[in-house]
Amino acid sequence: MSCEQIRRSARLAILMFLLVALLGPAVNARAAEESGNPAESPIGELFKWLNFAIVAGAVGYLCMKKGPSFFRRRADAITAAITQATATKAEAERQLQDAESRLARLDLETADLRAHAQRDAQAEAQRLRDLTRAEAEKISAAARAEIQAAERAARLELKAFGAGLAVAGAESLLTKQLTPQAQDSLFRAFVHSLEGGLN
């Protein structure tokens, strides 16, 4: 219904209201003279229907004037709520699918993590074995070097001890064998060799 039609309806309703307001008391007075109860007369019935039409017209006018904007706002609000609910539902479904796919991949990721951890543990164990072996070899080499050094020191000490024993034995042998006549003979041989060296 257009604005022009609403205005015409409103003008007609106002005109009818004024007609009833002006003619109503005169008709009621005449009806009261003709019969005892004016509401039961045909004119009274006409006025009841006319009153109903005026009230219905006023209500209809208000509904036509205020109703479309009210219902349009309600329809817009409902449409916005439906759009929001649809978007929320779509987001919830996307999150649900994402969670389901993650849950499905969880077993694969867990198995992958276990395999990765096992490989890391084996690599670390091998690294520790290699490190232990290298340290053991270093300790063994250091022990061998220390043993060789101790052996050399013991040999040198043994040689020194042997030399000392030999010197002591030779000295004791010399003191036993070197008599004063032998010493005198040795001295003369020494002097003679010096004299021969000077010539």
N, CA, C and O of each residue as an XYZ file, in Angstrom:
796
protein
N       0.852     -1.163      0.000
C       0.000      0.000      0.000
C       0.901      1.231      0.000
O       1.846      1.317      0.784
N       0.603      2.180     -0.883
C       1.453      3.362     -1.012
C       1.059      4.417      0.015
O       0.039      4.292      0.692
N       1.871      5.440      0.117
C       1.614      6.536      1.071
C       0.357      7.302      0.682
O      -0.390      7.747      1.553
N       0.122      7.455     -0.586
C      -1.072      8.190     -1.065
C      -2.337      7.455     -0.673
O      -3.311      8.085     -0.262
N      -2.343      6.146     -0.792
C      -3.517      5.359     -0.416
C      -3.747      5.433      1.090
O      -4.886      5.487      1.551
N      -2.658      5.434      1.847
C      -2.795      5.534      3.304
C      -3.381      6.895      3.674
O      -4.224      6.979      4.568
N      -2.962      7.927      3.023
C      -3.491      9.269      3.311
C      -4.985      9.354      2.981
O      -5.761      9.949      3.728
N      -5.372      8.758      1.863
C      -6.798      8.757      1.493
C      -7.618      8.013      2.527
O      -8.699      8.457      2.915
N      -7.098      6.874      2.972
C      -7.816      6.097      3.987
C      -7.936      6.887      5.275
O      -8.974      6.857      5.936
N      -6.879      7.591      5.630
C      -6.913      8.392      6.853
C      -7.910      9.532      6.724
O      -8.642      9.812      7.673
N      -7.957     10.191      5.587
C      -8.919     11.287      5.374
C     -10.348     10.775      5.445
O     -11.219     11.409      6.041
N     -10.581      9.612      4.827
C     -11.917      9.019      4.850
C     -12.325      8.664      6.270
O     -13.472      8.880      6.662
N     -11.381      8.113      7.051
C     -11.687      7.754      8.440
C     -11.994      8.995      9.259
O     -12.896      8.968     10.095
N     -11.271     10.077      9.041
C     -11.515     11.327      9.785
C     -12.872     11.915      9.389
O     -13.611     12.403     10.245
N     -13.193     11.871      8.126
C     -14.473     12.382      7.650
C     -15.630     11.591      8.251
O     -16.628     12.169      8.681
N     -15.493     10.279      8.278
C     -16.546      9.440      8.868
C     -16.671      9.713     10.356
O     -17.777      9.755     10.896
N     -15.540      9.897     11.016
C     -15.588     10.195     12.455
C     -16.327     11.517     12.720
O     -17.141     11.596     13.640
N     -16.052     12.534     11.931
C     -16.729     13.823     12.089
C     -18.216     13.707     11.782
O     -19.040     14.327     12.455
N     -18.564     12.919     10.769
C     -19.972     12.704     10.421
C     -20.714     12.035     11.552
O     -21.823     12.434     11.908
N     -20.098     11.015     12.116
C     -20.723     10.302     13.238
C     -20.796     11.210     14.448
O     -21.793     11.203     15.171
N     -19.752     11.993     14.677
C     -19.752     12.873     15.833
C     -20.829     13.949     15.720
O     -21.432     14.327     16.725
N     -21.072     14.438     14.528
C     -22.063     15.495     14.348
C     -23.482     14.944     14.259
O     -24.411     15.510     14.834
N     -23.645     13.843     13.539
C     -24.992     13.293     13.345
C     -25.394     12.330     14.450
O     -26.579     12.050     14.631
N     -24.444     11.837     15.166
C     -24.743     10.841     16.198
C     -25.725     11.311     17.253
O     -26.698     10.602     17.506
N     -25.535     12.460     17.886
C     -26.467     12.878     18.922
C     -27.881     13.119     18.392
O     -28.855     12.834     19.088
N     -28.003     13.641     17.170
C     -29.329     13.913     16.611
C     -30.056     12.614     16.339
O     -31.242     12.480     16.641
N     -29.336     11.650     15.762
C     -29.953     10.362     15.450
C     -30.299      9.623     16.729
O     -31.341      8.971     16.799
N     -29.467      9.707     17.721
C     -29.749      9.035     18.995
C     -30.975      9.657     19.669
O     -31.784      8.941     20.260
N     -31.113     10.940     19.587
C     -32.272     11.599     20.191
C     -33.555     11.164     19.480
O     -34.564     10.904     20.135
N     -33.527     11.084     18.163
C     -34.707     10.654     17.396
C     -35.018      9.211     17.693
O     -36.186      8.856     17.853
N     -34.023      8.379     17.769
C     -34.243      6.966     18.042
C     -34.779      6.788     19.441
O     -35.581      5.885     19.681
N     -34.366      7.613     20.359
C     -34.850      7.505     21.729
C     -36.321      7.881     21.790
O     -37.062      7.332     22.606
N     -36.751      8.794     20.953
C     -38.151      9.188     20.930
C     -38.997      8.083     20.345
O     -40.115      7.858     20.808
N     -38.491      7.376     19.329
C     -39.284      6.357     18.660
C     -39.365      5.085     19.482
O     -40.419      4.451     19.521
N     -38.341      4.715     20.104
C     -38.368      3.503     20.907
C     -37.698      3.781     22.236
O     -37.046      4.810     22.415
N     -37.859      2.893     23.126
C     -37.310      3.109     24.453
C     -35.796      2.924     24.489
O     -35.132      3.625     25.253
N     -35.218      2.021     23.707
C     -33.783      1.737     23.740
C     -33.205      2.066     22.363
O     -33.516      1.390     21.382
N     -32.357      3.110     22.286
C     -31.843      3.490     20.981
C     -30.849      2.481     20.416
O     -30.683      2.445     19.196
N     -30.177      1.660     21.222
C     -29.181      0.713     20.716
C     -29.834     -0.409     19.953
O     -29.190     -1.046     19.119
N     -31.152     -0.679     20.230
C     -31.829     -1.788     19.559
C     -32.472     -1.356     18.255
O     -32.928     -2.210     17.495
N     -32.523     -0.119     17.980
C     -33.139      0.360     16.741
C     -32.191      0.134     15.566
O     -30.996     -0.049     15.801
N     -32.653      0.137     14.321
C     -31.796     -0.050     13.159
C     -30.738      1.036     13.069
O     -29.620      0.764     12.629
N     -31.051      2.230     13.462
C     -30.076      3.302     13.437
C     -28.984      3.020     14.454
O     -27.812      3.299     14.200
N     -29.355      2.473     15.594
C     -28.369      2.109     16.620
C     -27.407      1.041     16.110
O     -26.203      1.087     16.363
N     -27.981      0.068     15.377
C     -27.135     -0.976     14.764
C     -26.174     -0.353     13.752
O     -25.001     -0.721     13.695
N     -26.669      0.577     12.967
C     -25.836      1.238     11.975
C     -24.695      1.983     12.655
O     -23.555      1.939     12.193
N     -25.001      2.657     13.738
C     -23.963      3.389     14.453
C     -22.936      2.442     15.103
O     -21.752      2.768     15.184
N     -23.395      1.277     15.560
C     -22.454      0.285     16.110
C     -21.464     -0.142     15.031
O     -20.258     -0.218     15.268
N     -22.004     -0.423     13.828
C     -21.140     -0.862     12.742
C     -20.248      0.281     12.262
O     -19.089      0.070     11.907
N     -20.793      1.470     12.256
C     -20.011      2.634     11.867
C     -18.900      2.894     12.886
O     -17.777      3.230     12.508
N     -19.203      2.742     14.153
C     -18.198      2.896     15.215
C     -17.107      1.833     15.058
O     -15.916      2.123     15.168
N     -17.542      0.599     14.799
C     -16.571     -0.474     14.576
C     -15.674     -0.163     13.385
O     -14.464     -0.383     13.446
N     -16.260      0.349     12.297
C     -15.484      0.673     11.098
C     -14.479      1.775     11.387
O     -13.357      1.737     10.882
N     -14.868      2.760     12.196
C     -13.951      3.856     12.527
C     -12.789      3.324     13.356
O     -11.628      3.623     13.076
N     -13.108      2.536     14.374
C     -12.040      1.983     15.225
C     -11.142      1.056     14.397
O      -9.917      1.122     14.494
N     -11.764      0.190     13.580
C     -10.975     -0.725     12.751
C     -10.129      0.056     11.752
O      -8.985     -0.310     11.483
N     -10.699      1.146     11.194
C      -9.943      1.974     10.258
C      -8.753      2.635     10.933
O      -7.663      2.701     10.365
N      -8.972      3.135     12.173
C      -7.864      3.767     12.905
C      -6.778      2.748     13.212
O      -5.586      3.015     13.058
N      -7.218      1.570     13.652
C      -6.234      0.516     13.935
C      -5.523      0.110     12.647
O      -4.303     -0.057     12.639
N      -6.277     -0.048     11.559
C      -5.676     -0.407     10.274
C      -4.704      0.667      9.800
O      -3.628      0.361      9.287
N      -5.096      1.935      9.979
C      -4.223      3.046      9.589
C      -2.909      3.001     10.368
O      -1.828      3.131      9.793
N      -3.019      2.815     11.680
C      -1.802      2.731     12.497
C      -0.936      1.537     12.077
O       0.290      1.628     12.019
N      -1.610      0.414     11.786
C      -0.847     -0.776     11.353
C      -0.163     -0.518     10.013
O       0.974     -0.935      9.793
N      -0.874      0.180      9.116
C      -0.281      0.453      7.811
C       0.851      1.464      7.908
O       1.835      1.380      7.174
N       0.706      2.411      8.809
C       1.722      3.454      8.917
C       2.957      2.944      9.661
O       4.080      3.115      9.187
N       2.759      2.329     10.806
C       3.887      1.892     11.646
C       4.305      0.449     11.373
O       5.451      0.082     11.633
N       3.421     -0.350     10.870
C       3.685     -1.776     10.696
C       4.830     -2.113      9.764
O       5.707     -2.888     10.146
N       4.866     -1.556      8.535
C       5.936     -1.961      7.607
C       7.338     -1.691      8.147
O       8.224     -2.537      8.030
N       7.539     -0.503      8.745
C       8.889     -0.233      9.269
C       9.208     -1.156     10.437
O      10.339     -1.623     10.571
N       8.197     -1.426     11.298
C       8.414     -2.334     12.426
C       8.766     -3.739     11.923
O       9.735     -4.356     12.365
N       7.941     -4.224     10.979
C       8.185     -5.576     10.473
C       9.460     -5.647      9.646
O      10.119     -6.687      9.625
N       9.829     -4.548      8.954
C      11.072     -4.526      8.198
C      12.266     -4.610      9.149
O      13.220     -5.346      8.898
N      12.201     -3.841     10.249
C      13.294     -3.912     11.245
C      13.385     -5.308     11.847
O      14.474     -5.855     12.020
N      12.223     -5.876     12.163
C      12.230     -7.240     12.719
C      12.792     -8.231     11.699
O      13.567     -9.119     12.056
N      12.401     -8.080     10.425
C      12.896     -8.987      9.382
C      14.394     -8.808      9.202
O      15.118     -9.788      9.026
N      14.872     -7.553      9.243
C      16.310     -7.311      9.124
C      17.064     -7.919     10.299
O      18.124     -8.520     10.121
N      16.510     -7.759     11.510
C      17.158     -8.330     12.698
C      17.191     -9.850     12.616
O      18.196    -10.479     12.948
N      16.084    -10.430     12.172
C      16.031    -11.895     12.052
C      17.001    -12.368     10.972
O      17.694    -13.370     11.147
N      17.048    -11.633      9.840
C      17.977    -11.991      8.762
C      19.429    -11.903      9.248
O      20.248    -12.777      8.965
N      19.727    -10.821      9.989
C      21.090    -10.683     10.520
C      21.407    -11.807     11.492
O      22.508    -12.357     11.476
N      20.436    -12.150     12.345
C      20.661    -13.240     13.302
C      20.870    -14.565     12.576
O      21.720    -15.367     12.962
N      20.075    -14.789     11.504
C      20.224    -16.033     10.732
C      21.589    -16.062     10.051
O      22.257    -17.095     10.028
N      22.001    -14.910      9.493
C      23.312    -14.840      8.840
C      24.424    -15.096      9.841
O      25.361    -15.845      9.564
N      24.312    -14.468     11.012
C      25.315    -14.675     12.067
C      25.340    -16.130     12.518
O      26.407    -16.714     12.704
N      24.149    -16.711     12.693
C      24.080    -18.111     13.120
C      24.675    -19.028     12.054
O      25.347    -20.007     12.380
N      24.427    -18.713     10.774
C      24.986    -19.524      9.687
C      26.516    -19.436      9.683
O      27.211    -20.439      9.523
N      27.019    -18.210      9.862
C      28.479    -18.028      9.896
C      29.076    -18.752     11.108
O      30.124    -19.388     11.000
N      28.409    -18.652     12.254
C      28.894    -19.326     13.461
C      28.870    -20.839     13.277
O      29.797    -21.544     13.676
N      27.790    -21.325     12.663
C      27.688    -22.765     12.410
C      28.786    -23.230     11.466
O      29.403    -24.272     11.685
N      29.031    -22.441     10.401
C      30.080    -22.809      9.446
C      31.445    -22.819     10.124
O      32.254    -23.715      9.880
N      31.706    -21.819     10.982
C      32.987    -21.775     11.707
C      33.106    -22.959     12.663
O      34.171    -23.566     12.783
N      32.004    -23.283     13.343
C      32.031    -24.426     14.265
C      32.270    -25.728     13.500
O      33.021    -26.590     13.957
N      31.631    -25.869     12.336
C      31.845    -27.074     11.525
C      33.289    -27.142     11.037
O      33.891    -28.216     11.015
N      33.848    -25.982     10.641
C      35.248    -25.962     10.201
C      36.176    -26.359     11.341
O      37.115    -27.130     11.145
N      35.910    -25.826     12.541
C      36.735    -26.176     13.698
C      36.575    -27.653     14.042
O      37.547    -28.313     14.413
N      35.352    -28.176     13.922
C      35.122    -29.596     14.187
C      35.890    -30.460     13.191
O      36.520    -31.445     13.577
N      35.838    -30.093     11.910
C      36.578    -30.858     10.905
C      38.081    -30.764     11.149
O      38.806    -31.747     10.996
N      38.540    -29.573     11.531
C      39.956    -29.390     11.835
C      40.367    -30.265     13.016
O      41.410    -30.918     12.989
N      39.526    -30.268     14.057
C      39.829    -31.092     15.233
C      39.797    -32.574     14.875
O      40.643    -33.341     15.337
N      38.825    -32.986     14.050
C      38.755    -34.394     13.647
C      39.976    -34.788     12.819
O      40.524    -35.876     12.995
N      40.404    -33.896     11.908
C      41.590    -34.224     11.100
C      42.838    -34.275     11.973
O      43.702    -35.127     11.768
N      42.941    -33.367     12.947
C      44.083    -33.424     13.870
C      44.055    -34.704     14.683
O      45.087    -35.338     14.901
N      42.863    -35.077     15.130
C      42.732    -36.309     15.913
C      43.114    -37.516     15.063
O      43.748    -38.452     15.550
N      42.720    -37.486     13.780
C      43.080    -38.594     12.893
C      44.591    -38.639     12.669
O      45.181    -39.714     12.559
N      45.214    -37.452     12.601
C      46.662    -37.401     12.384
C      47.435    -37.625     13.681
O      48.649    -37.825     13.650
N      46.746    -37.593     14.814
C      47.431    -37.707     16.103
C      48.183    -39.027     16.216
O      49.314    -39.060     16.702
N      47.554    -40.125     15.765
C      48.237    -41.421     15.832
C      49.501    -41.405     14.975
O      50.547    -41.905     15.389
N      49.394    -40.824     13.773
C      50.572    -40.754     12.898
C      51.658    -39.879     13.513
O      52.840    -40.222     13.486
N      51.239    -38.742     14.067
C      52.224    -37.848     14.686
C      52.867    -38.504     15.906
O      54.066    -38.349     16.139
N      52.058    -39.246     16.695
C      52.601    -39.937     17.859
C      53.613    -40.997     17.435
O      54.689    -41.112     18.022
N      53.254    -41.773     16.405
C      54.180    -42.796     15.912
C      55.450    -42.147     15.363
O      56.551    -42.655     15.574
N      55.295    -41.035     14.665
C      56.445    -40.317     14.128
C      57.327    -39.787     15.263
O      58.552    -39.881     15.199
N      56.697    -39.233     16.294
C      57.473    -38.734     17.439
C      58.200    -39.865     18.151
O      59.347    -39.711     18.569
N      57.516    -41.017     18.287
C      58.175    -42.164     18.934
C      59.385    -42.618     18.121
O      60.462    -42.859     18.667
N      59.186    -42.732     16.792
C      60.292    -43.164     15.932
C      61.440    -42.159     15.996
O      62.608    -42.544     16.060
N      61.102    -40.879     15.977
C      62.128    -39.832     16.054
C      62.865    -39.908     17.398
O      64.090    -39.794     17.446
N      62.110    -40.103     18.485
C      62.740    -40.204     19.808
C      63.621    -41.448     19.889
O      64.697    -41.413     20.486
N      63.164    -42.548     19.287
C      63.965    -43.778     19.306
C      65.254    -43.583     18.508
O      66.327    -44.013     18.933
N      65.139    -42.924     17.336
C      66.347    -42.654     16.544
C      67.301    -41.752     17.317
O      68.511    -41.976     17.323
N      66.751    -40.736     17.965
C      67.594    -39.834     18.765
C      68.266    -40.586     19.909
O      69.444    -40.371     20.192
N      67.504    -41.480     20.572
C      68.077    -42.243     21.680
C      69.183    -43.173     21.192
O      70.214    -43.313     21.851
N      68.971    -43.811     20.035
C      70.002    -44.689     19.485
C      71.240    -43.895     19.081
O      72.370    -44.324     19.313
N      71.012    -42.742     18.481
C      72.150    -41.898     18.087
C      72.912    -41.427     19.317
O      74.143    -41.405     19.317
N      72.182    -41.049     20.370
C      72.839    -40.600     21.606
C      73.599    -41.749     22.257
O      74.705    -41.552     22.762
N      73.007    -42.968     22.251
C      73.689    -44.125     22.822
C      74.966    -44.430     22.036
O      76.008    -44.724     22.622
N      74.875    -44.357     20.696
C      76.058    -44.601     19.873
C      77.121    -43.542     20.132
O      78.309    -43.850     20.227
N      76.679    -42.281     20.245
C      77.626    -41.194     20.531
C      78.313    -41.438     21.873
O      79.521    -41.237     21.996
N      77.544    -41.873     22.889
C      78.137    -42.139     24.204
C      79.098    -43.329     24.143
O      80.147    -43.318     24.786
N      78.730    -44.371     23.354
C      79.639    -45.516     23.208
C      80.935    -45.080     22.532
O      82.026    -45.453     22.962
N      80.803    -44.280     21.460
C      81.996    -43.792     20.762
C      82.846    -42.925     21.678
O      84.072    -43.036     21.690
N      82.196    -42.071     22.437
C      82.915    -41.204     23.365
C      83.606    -42.030     24.447
O      84.750    -41.758     24.809
N      82.903    -43.042     24.959
C      83.500    -43.911     25.980
C      84.689    -44.676     25.414
O      85.726    -44.803     26.064
N      84.524    -45.188     24.180
C      85.625    -45.920     23.544
C      86.822    -44.994     23.344
O      87.959    -45.383     23.610
N      86.568    -43.766     22.874
C      87.666    -42.818     22.656
C      88.359    -42.481     23.975
O      89.587    -42.409     24.035
N      87.567    -42.276     25.032
C      88.155    -41.977     26.344
C      88.955    -43.169     26.857
O      90.030    -43.002     27.432
N      88.414    -44.396     26.642
C      89.138    -45.595     27.084
C      90.457    -45.725     26.322
O      91.481    -46.090     26.900
N      90.425    -45.422     25.016
C      91.668    -45.479     24.237
C      92.662    -44.431     24.713
O      93.862    -44.696     24.780
N      92.166    -43.231     25.047
C      93.071    -42.197     25.570
C      93.670    -42.634     26.902
O      94.865    -42.466     27.144
N      92.822    -43.200     27.763
C      93.326    -43.658     29.071
C      94.325    -44.790     28.879
O      95.357    -44.837     29.548
N      94.010    -45.715     27.950
C      94.924    -46.835     27.679
C      96.249    -46.323     27.125
O      97.313    -46.791     27.532
N      96.191    -45.352     26.188
C      97.430    -44.793     25.626
C      98.229    -44.084     26.710
O      99.453    -44.203     26.762
N      97.533    -43.340     27.581
C      98.230    -42.644     28.670
C      98.855    -43.657     29.623
O      99.967    -43.452     30.109
N      98.134    -44.759     29.894
C      98.676    -45.788     30.791
C      99.887    -46.458     30.156
O     100.883    -46.721     30.830
N      99.795    -46.738     28.830
C     100.953    -47.347     28.152
C     102.148    -46.406     28.189
O     103.273    -46.832     28.450
N     101.903    -45.133     27.929
C     103.007    -44.167     27.959
C     103.598    -44.090     29.357
O     104.816    -44.001     29.514
N     102.745    -44.122     30.372
C     103.249    -44.063     31.753
C     104.038    -45.326     32.098
O     105.075    -45.272     32.758
N     103.510    -46.477     31.627
C     104.224    -47.732     31.885
C     105.585    -47.717     31.186
O     106.585    -48.131     31.772
N     105.631    -47.240     29.932
C     106.901    -47.167     29.201
C     107.870    -46.214     29.885
O     109.065    -46.489     29.989
N     107.331    -45.077     30.354
C     108.209    -44.128     31.061
C     108.735    -44.755     32.346
O     109.908    -44.600     32.688
N     107.847    -45.473     33.065
C     108.287    -46.133     34.300
C     109.297    -47.225     33.988
O     110.255    -47.427     34.734
N     109.076    -47.936     32.872
C     110.011    -48.989     32.474
C     111.374    -48.392     32.136
O     112.409    -48.914     32.550
N     111.365    -47.273     31.367
C     112.636    -46.618     31.042
C     113.335    -46.138     32.307
O     114.545    -46.300     32.463
N     112.557    -45.546     33.206
C     113.157    -45.058     34.457
C     113.722    -46.229     35.253
O     114.794    -46.122     35.850
N     112.988    -47.360     35.259
C     113.470    -48.523     35.996
C     114.734    -49.085     35.339
O     115.658    -49.502     36.038
N     114.782    -49.101     34.005
C     115.983    -49.586     33.316
C     117.178    -48.690     33.625
O     118.279    -49.155     33.919
N     116.910    -47.362     33.544
C     118.008    -46.437     33.849
C     118.477    -46.629     35.289
O     119.675    -46.646     35.572
N     117.527    -46.769     36.174
C     117.894    -46.972     37.582
C     118.639    -48.295     37.752
O     119.613    -48.393     38.498
N     118.149    -49.309     37.036
C     118.812    -50.614     37.103
C     120.221    -50.534     36.524
O     121.153    -51.114     37.080
N     120.385    -49.808     35.394
C     121.717    -49.633     34.811
C     122.624    -48.885     35.773
O     123.787    -49.240     35.965
N     122.054    -47.822     36.384
C     122.876    -47.057     37.346
C     123.258    -47.938     38.528
O     124.389    -47.901     39.014
N     122.281    -48.736     38.979
C     122.568    -49.633     40.093
C     123.618    -50.670     39.683
O     124.537    -50.969     40.446
N     123.471    -51.218     38.465
C     124.442    -52.195     37.947
C     125.831    -51.567     37.796
O     126.844    -52.184     38.126
N     125.858    -50.331     37.292
C     127.137    -49.639     37.132
C     127.757    -49.396     38.500
O     128.962    -49.567     38.685
N     126.929    -48.999     39.449
C     127.452    -48.781     40.801
C     128.005    -50.068     41.381
O     129.065    -50.071     42.008
N     127.277    -51.178     41.168
C     127.757    -52.462     41.655
C     129.067    -52.861     40.960
O     129.996    -53.371     41.585
N     129.105    -52.606     39.632
C     130.315    -52.951     38.885
C     131.494    -52.137     39.368
O     132.594    -52.666     39.532
N     131.273    -50.845     39.599
C     132.356    -49.985     40.086
C     132.782    -50.451     41.468
O     133.973    -50.541     41.767
N     131.792    -50.748     42.307
C     132.135    -51.199     43.663
C     132.895    -52.533     43.601
O     133.873    -52.747     44.318
N     132.409    -53.426     42.715
C     133.095    -54.715     42.575
C     134.501    -54.534     42.031
O     135.448    -55.169     42.494
N     134.624    -53.648     41.034
C     135.928    -53.395     40.442
C     136.843    -52.751     41.460
O     138.032    -53.063     41.525
N     136.293    -51.863     42.247
C     137.106    -51.185     43.257
C     137.592    -52.194     44.316
O     138.753    -52.201     44.726
N     136.662    -53.023     44.722
C     137.091    -53.996     45.731
C     138.099    -54.983     45.141
O     139.030    -55.422     45.815
N     137.888    -55.322     43.854
C     138.836    -56.208     43.189
C     140.192    -55.524     43.034
O     141.241    -56.133     43.246
N     140.147    -54.263     42.663
C     141.389    -53.510     42.495
C     142.106    -53.358     43.836
O     143.325    -53.507     43.923
N     141.345    -53.067     44.853
C     142.018    -52.903     46.140
C     142.630    -54.217     46.603
O     143.640    -54.208     47.307
N     142.054    -55.321     46.229
C     142.632    -56.604     46.609
C     143.843    -56.918     45.741
O     144.839    -57.450     46.232
N     143.765    -56.597     44.478
C     144.819    -56.975     43.553
C     145.908    -55.909     43.442
O     147.025    -56.218     43.028
N     145.626    -54.739     43.780
C     146.591    -53.667     43.603
C     147.465    -53.607     44.879
O     147.076    -53.032     45.895
N     148.579    -54.182     44.788
C     149.541    -54.188     45.894
C     150.473    -52.998     45.699
O     150.429    -52.366     44.644
N     151.305    -52.674     46.668
C     152.195    -51.528     46.498
C     153.168    -51.756     45.355
O     153.541    -50.781     44.703
N     153.594    -52.944     45.075
C     154.498    -53.163     43.963
C     153.766    -52.942     42.651
O     154.339    -52.400     41.705
N     152.462    -53.369     42.579
C     151.698    -53.197     41.346
C     151.439    -51.723     41.122
O     151.474    -51.257     39.983
N     151.181    -50.982     42.180
C     150.922    -49.546     42.048
C     152.183    -48.858     41.539
O     152.120    -47.969     40.690
N     153.322    -49.279     42.065
C     154.573    -48.681     41.638
C     154.820    -48.991     40.178
O     155.284    -48.118     39.445
N     154.541    -50.152     39.743
C     154.747    -50.551     38.358
C     153.775    -49.788     37.449
O     154.155    -49.388     36.349
N     152.596    -49.594     37.865
C     151.613    -48.836     37.073
C     152.033    -47.385     36.955
O     151.887    -46.771     35.898
N     152.550    -46.846     38.027
C     152.975    -45.460     38.026
C     154.136    -45.271     37.057
O     154.176    -44.287     36.319
N     155.049    -46.179     37.056
C     156.183    -46.060     36.151
C     155.738    -46.187     34.709
O     156.276    -45.507     33.834
N     154.767    -47.044     34.447
C     154.282    -47.222     33.073
C     153.574    -45.945     32.625
O     153.635    -45.558     31.457
N     152.934    -45.331     33.534
C     152.213    -44.091     33.196
C     153.194    -42.975     32.885
O     153.031    -42.240     31.911
N     154.196    -42.861     33.709
C     155.199    -41.813     33.516
C     155.937    -42.102     32.195
O     156.211    -41.178     31.429
N     156.247    -43.328     31.936
C     156.963    -43.685     30.730
C     156.110    -43.319     29.507
O     156.648    -42.867     28.496
N     154.778    -43.512     29.592
C     153.938    -43.186     28.441
C     153.862    -41.687     28.252
O     153.683    -41.204     27.134
N     153.995    -40.955     29.332
C     153.979    -39.504     29.202
C     155.286    -39.027     28.566
O     155.282    -38.115     27.739
N     156.362    -39.625     28.942
C     157.655    -39.220     28.383
C     157.698    -39.550     26.905
O     158.247    -38.786     26.112
N     157.139    -40.650     26.540
C     157.133    -41.029     25.133
C     156.216    -40.103     24.336
O     156.436    -39.889     23.144
N     155.228    -39.574     24.961
C     154.311    -38.652     24.270
C     154.924    -37.310     24.058
O     154.536    -36.594     23.134
N     155.889    -36.933     24.898
C     156.518    -35.630     24.759
C     157.555    -35.659     23.655
O     157.795    -34.627     23.027
N     158.159    -36.761     23.399
C     159.212    -36.865     22.384
C     158.585    -36.908     21.102
O     159.270    -36.996     20.083
